[in-house]
Amino acid sequence: AAIARLGPAILLAESNIHHVPVYATRLYVIERGEIVFAGRPEELRRRPDLARIIGQAL
């Protein structure tokens, strides 16, 4: 419900993590079907523990 109030959304699956901040204001990292991160690109930069999932630093 809260997400719906934000307006239209686009789901983009991107394997190049460096493109994400250009296109997205919020992102989700999914590992084995589980959301392991939900937030803004700048918040992901502060999560070095996710480097093993995304394969590189943002």
Secondary structure, DSSP 8 states (H G I E B T S, - for coil): -HHHHT--------S-GGGHHHH-SSEEEEETTEEEEEE-HHHHTT-GGGHHHHSS--
